[in-house]
Amino acid sequence: EGPSEQAGDGGNGAGPGADTGRWEQRLAGGLAFLRRRITGEYEVDEFGYDEELTDQVLMSLLRPLYEKYFRVEVRGIENIPSEGGALVVANHSGTLPLDGLMMQVAVHDRHPAGRHLRLLAADLVFVLPVVSELARKAGHTLACTEDAERLLRRGEVVGVMPEGFKGIGKPFSERYKLQRFGRGGFVSTALRAGVPIVPCSVVGAEEIYPMVGNAKTVARLLGFPYFPLTPTFPWLGPLGALPLPTKWTIQFGEPIPTDGYAPEAAEDPMLMFNLTDQVREEIQHTLYKLLVRRRSVFF
């Protein structure tokens, strides 16, 4: 085996010389990236999305959390179409919105067509210093129907979590029980744009910060929708802010087509209710199936 392995290494150009060449390429690429940043020779779209910064920096920062810490398993990624617009609708949980970021990495790294997930975020995200700028650079935009429809008509994959703060800030005792999905605004947006709706179920995020209480007075003073109390936060200080290293599964379900409906269907409240309920039930049912299969919260 030894000689053949050595011959194989030589044939593939592996060894110190190849390693040096790769490092030189990375260094050259890094320097070119820095030059473009300094000179302003990079592009952002009308929403502030910086694709190069997202690919080169933001995804690289999130990837260790995705791969090593939460060890995310992705299923059904092929249900997101290879081209054209699609609306990914997911459950929301975890006290902090890490689930949306992990979904973004999953689509970016695992989709065979290399698609990008553009998340719709709450108003609060865009009033926080630093966070607001990073969210725009990463492709997030305000959760309003106008922005969502523009992105979908441009052929983007858009992610929405209709539970909003009701989902992410719910107590641990209500984990994996979907909250209200609002009035079905995401369904009417998908109908007007004529794009499929892809249900998405996330298991693992509920346990990263088990929320056992809510300091409502502190939340009002800070202008937050809730102020979580967990078994570790705020009692352990900054250490208590570390999420628990749970094992995650993200499953993208079968797409629900909308292009067969007439344009005026988006104004039909009964159709909105039925489609919203269909998406919600699909996500909830998949959550239950994933939980039954799960061996442990952490493995």
C-alpha positions as CSV (number, residue, x, y, z in Angstrom):
1,E,0.0,0.0,0.0
2,G,2.9,2.3,0.8
3,P,4.4,2.7,-2.7
4,S,1.0,3.0,-4.4
5,E,-0.1,5.7,-1.9
6,Q,3.2,7.6,-2.4
7,A,2.7,7.3,-6.2
8,G,-0.9,8.5,-5.8
9,D,0.2,11.5,-3.8
10,G,2.8,12.4,-6.3
11,G,0.3,12.0,-9.2
12,N,-2.2,14.3,-7.5
13,G,0.5,16.9,-6.8
14,A,0.0,16.6,-3.0
15,G,2.8,17.5,-0.7
16,P,4.6,20.6,0.7
17,G,4.7,22.3,-2.7
18,A,1.0,21.9,-3.2
19,D,0.3,23.1,0.3
20,T,2.4,26.2,-0.3
21,G,0.6,26.9,-3.5
22,R,-2.8,26.7,-1.8
23,W,-1.7,29.1,0.9
24,E,-0.3,31.5,-1.7
25,Q,-3.6,31.4,-3.5
26,R,-5.5,32.0,-0.2
27,L,-3.2,34.9,0.7
28,A,-3.6,36.5,-2.8
29,G,-7.4,36.1,-2.6
30,G,-7.4,37.6,0.9
31,L,-5.3,40.6,-0.2
32,A,-7.5,41.2,-3.2
33,F,-10.6,41.0,-1.0
34,L,-9.1,43.6,1.4
35,R,-8.1,45.9,-1.5
36,R,-11.7,45.8,-2.8
37,R,-13.0,46.6,0.6
38,I,-10.6,49.6,1.0
39,T,-11.2,51.0,-2.5
40,G,-15.0,50.4,-2.4
41,E,-14.8,48.2,-5.5
42,Y,-17.6,45.8,-4.4
43,E,-21.3,45.7,-5.0
44,V,-24.4,45.7,-2.8
45,D,-27.9,45.4,-4.0
46,E,-30.8,47.8,-3.3
47,F,-31.4,46.2,0.0
48,G,-27.8,46.5,1.1
49,Y,-26.9,42.8,0.5
50,D,-23.1,42.3,0.1
51,E,-22.8,38.9,-1.5
52,E,-19.0,38.8,-1.4
53,L,-18.8,39.8,2.3
54,T,-21.4,37.2,3.1
55,D,-19.6,34.4,1.3
56,Q,-16.1,35.3,2.4
57,V,-16.6,36.5,6.0
58,L,-20.0,36.1,7.5
59,M,-20.6,32.5,6.4
60,S,-17.0,31.6,7.6
61,L,-17.8,33.0,11.0
62,L,-21.1,31.1,11.3
63,R,-19.9,27.8,9.8
64,P,-18.0,26.5,13.0
65,L,-21.2,27.1,15.0
66,Y,-23.2,25.2,12.3
67,E,-20.8,22.3,11.8
68,K,-19.1,21.8,15.1
69,Y,-21.3,23.3,17.8
70,F,-24.8,22.5,16.7
71,R,-23.8,19.7,14.2
72,V,-26.7,20.6,12.0
73,E,-28.2,17.8,9.9
74,V,-30.0,19.0,6.8
75,R,-32.8,17.1,5.0
76,G,-34.8,17.9,1.9
77,I,-32.6,20.7,0.7
78,E,-33.5,19.6,-2.9
79,N,-37.1,20.8,-2.2
80,I,-35.8,24.4,-2.6
81,P,-35.9,25.0,-6.4
82,S,-32.7,25.4,-8.3
83,E,-33.8,28.6,-9.8
84,G,-36.6,31.2,-9.5
85,G,-38.2,32.5,-6.4
86,A,-39.3,30.4,-3.4
87,L,-40.7,31.3,0.0
88,V,-39.3,29.2,2.9
89,V,-41.6,29.2,5.9
90,A,-40.1,27.9,9.2
91,N,-40.9,27.6,12.9
92,H,-39.1,30.1,15.2
93,S,-37.5,29.4,18.6
94,G,-34.5,29.6,20.8
95,T,-34.8,33.0,22.6
96,L,-32.1,34.4,20.2
97,P,-32.7,34.1,16.4
98,L,-29.9,31.7,15.7
99,D,-32.3,29.3,13.9
100,G,-32.6,31.8,11.0
101,L,-28.8,32.1,10.7
102,M,-28.3,28.3,10.7
103,M,-31.0,28.0,8.0
104,Q,-29.0,30.6,6.0
105,V,-25.8,28.5,6.3
106,A,-27.7,25.3,5.4
107,V,-29.0,26.7,2.1
108,H,-25.7,28.5,1.3
109,D,-23.5,25.4,1.9
110,R,-25.8,22.5,1.0
111,H,-28.0,23.5,-1.9
112,P,-26.6,22.0,-5.1
113,A,-27.3,25.3,-7.0
114,G,-25.5,27.4,-4.3
115,R,-28.6,29.4,-3.5
116,H,-28.7,32.2,-0.9
117,L,-31.5,32.6,1.7
118,R,-32.7,36.1,2.2
119,L,-34.3,36.3,5.6
120,L,-37.2,38.7,6.6
121,A,-36.4,40.1,10.0
122,A,-38.3,42.1,12.6
123,D,-38.1,45.9,13.0
124,L,-36.0,45.5,16.2
125,V,-33.1,44.0,14.2
126,F,-32.8,47.2,12.2
127,V,-32.7,49.6,15.1
128,L,-29.8,47.8,16.9
129,P,-26.4,49.3,16.3
130,V,-23.9,47.0,14.4
131,V,-26.6,44.3,14.2
132,S,-28.6,46.3,11.7
133,E,-25.6,46.8,9.4
134,L,-24.5,43.2,9.6
135,A,-28.1,42.0,8.9
136,R,-28.3,44.2,5.8
137,K,-24.9,43.0,4.5
138,A,-26.0,39.4,5.1
139,G,-29.1,39.9,2.9
140,H,-31.8,40.3,5.5
141,T,-34.5,42.8,5.0
142,L,-37.5,44.2,6.8
143,A,-40.4,41.7,7.2
144,C,-42.9,43.6,5.1
145,T,-44.9,42.4,2.1
146,E,-43.4,45.0,-0.3
147,D,-39.8,43.9,0.2
148,A,-40.7,40.2,0.3
149,E,-42.6,40.5,-3.0
150,R,-39.8,42.4,-4.7
151,L,-37.2,39.8,-3.7
152,L,-39.4,36.9,-4.8
153,R,-40.2,38.5,-8.2
154,R,-36.4,38.9,-8.6
155,G,-36.1,35.1,-8.2
156,E,-34.6,35.1,-4.7
157,V,-35.2,32.4,-2.0
158,V,-36.8,34.3,0.9
159,G,-37.1,33.0,4.4
160,V,-39.9,34.0,6.9
161,M,-40.8,32.8,10.4
162,P,-44.4,33.8,10.9
163,E,-44.5,33.1,14.6
164,G,-42.2,36.1,15.2
165,F,-41.5,37.1,18.8
166,K,-44.3,34.8,20.0
167,G,-42.3,31.8,18.8
168,I,-38.8,32.8,19.7
169,G,-39.8,34.2,23.1
170,K,-42.2,31.4,24.2
171,P,-41.5,29.6,27.5
172,F,-39.6,26.3,27.5
173,S,-42.8,24.5,28.7
174,E,-44.3,25.3,25.2
175,R,-41.4,24.0,23.2
176,Y,-42.2,22.7,19.7
177,K,-45.8,23.9,19.9
178,L,-46.3,26.4,17.0
179,Q,-47.7,29.8,17.9
180,R,-50.2,31.7,15.7
181,F,-49.0,32.4,12.1
182,G,-50.6,35.8,11.9
183,R,-53.1,36.7,9.2
184,G,-51.4,34.8,6.3
185,G,-49.5,37.7,4.9
186,F,-46.7,35.4,3.7
187,V,-49.2,33.3,1.7
188,S,-50.7,36.3,-0.1
189,T,-47.1,37.4,-0.9
190,A,-46.2,34.0,-2.4
191,L,-49.5,34.0,-4.4
192,R,-48.9,37.4,-5.9
193,A,-45.3,36.4,-6.8
194,G,-46.4,33.0,-8.1
195,V,-43.7,31.2,-6.2
196,P,-43.8,27.9,-4.2
197,I,-44.0,27.8,-0.4
198,V,-41.4,25.4,1.2
199,P,-42.3,24.5,4.8
200,C,-39.2,24.1,7.0
201,S,-39.0,22.4,10.4
202,V,-36.1,23.1,12.8
203,V,-35.4,20.8,15.8
204,G,-32.7,21.6,18.4
205,A,-33.1,25.4,18.7
206,E,-35.7,25.2,21.4
207,E,-33.2,23.9,23.9
208,I,-30.3,26.2,23.4
209,Y,-31.6,28.8,25.9
210,P,-34.4,27.1,28.0
211,M,-36.5,30.1,28.8
212,V,-38.1,29.4,32.3
213,G,-39.0,33.0,33.0
214,N,-39.5,36.5,31.5
215,A,-38.4,39.7,33.3
216,K,-41.1,41.9,31.8
217,T,-40.1,45.0,33.7
218,V,-36.5,44.8,32.5
219,A,-37.8,44.1,28.9
220,R,-39.9,47.2,29.0
221,L,-37.0,49.3,30.2
222,L,-34.8,48.0,27.4
223,G,-37.5,48.2,24.7
224,F,-37.3,44.4,24.1
225,P,-40.3,42.2,23.5
226,Y,-39.1,39.9,26.4
227,F,-36.1,39.5,28.7
228,P,-35.3,35.8,29.1
229,L,-34.5,34.0,32.3
230,T,-32.8,30.7,31.8
231,P,-31.1,28.2,34.2
232,T,-27.8,29.9,33.4
233,F,-28.8,33.5,32.4
234,P,-28.3,36.1,34.0
235,W,-27.1,34.1,37.0
236,L,-23.7,33.1,35.5
237,G,-23.1,36.4,33.8
238,P,-21.6,36.4,30.3
239,L,-21.0,32.6,30.6
240,G,-24.7,32.1,31.0
241,A,-25.2,33.7,27.5
242,L,-23.5,30.7,25.8
243,P,-26.1,28.6,24.0
244,L,-26.3,24.9,25.0
245,P,-24.6,22.6,22.3
246,T,-27.7,20.9,21.2
247,K,-27.9,18.7,18.1
248,W,-30.0,20.3,15.3
249,T,-32.0,19.0,12.4
250,I,-33.4,21.2,9.7
251,Q,-35.8,19.6,7.3
252,F,-37.2,21.4,4.2
253,G,-40.5,19.9,3.2
254,E,-42.3,19.3,-0.1
255,P,-43.0,22.7,-1.9
256,I,-46.6,23.8,-2.0
257,P,-47.1,25.4,-5.5
258,T,-49.0,28.7,-5.9
259,D,-48.7,29.4,-9.6
260,G,-51.9,27.6,-10.4
261,Y,-54.1,30.3,-8.6
262,A,-55.6,33.3,-10.4
263,P,-54.1,36.7,-9.5
264,E,-57.1,37.7,-7.5
265,A,-56.7,34.7,-5.2
266,A,-54.4,36.7,-3.0
267,E,-57.4,38.7,-1.9
268,D,-59.5,35.6,-0.9
269,P,-59.4,35.4,3.0
270,M,-60.7,31.9,3.1
271,L,-58.0,30.7,0.7
272,M,-55.4,32.5,2.8
273,F,-56.6,30.8,6.0
274,N,-56.6,27.4,4.4
275,L,-53.1,27.7,2.9
276,T,-51.7,29.2,6.1
277,D,-53.2,26.3,8.1
278,Q,-51.8,23.8,5.6
279,V,-48.3,25.2,5.9
280,R,-48.5,25.4,9.7
281,E,-49.8,21.8,10.0
282,E,-47.1,20.5,7.7
283,I,-44.4,22.2,9.9
284,Q,-46.0,21.0,13.1
285,H,-46.4,17.4,11.9
286,T,-42.8,17.3,10.7
287,L,-41.6,18.6,14.1
288,Y,-43.4,15.8,15.9
289,K,-41.9,13.2,13.5
290,L,-38.4,14.5,14.0
291,L,-38.8,14.6,17.8
292,V,-39.9,11.0,17.8
293,R,-36.8,10.0,15.9
294,R,-34.4,12.0,18.0
295,R,-32.3,10.0,20.3
296,S,-31.1,12.8,22.5
297,V,-31.2,16.6,22.8
298,F,-27.4,16.7,22.5
299,F,-26.5,13.7,20.2
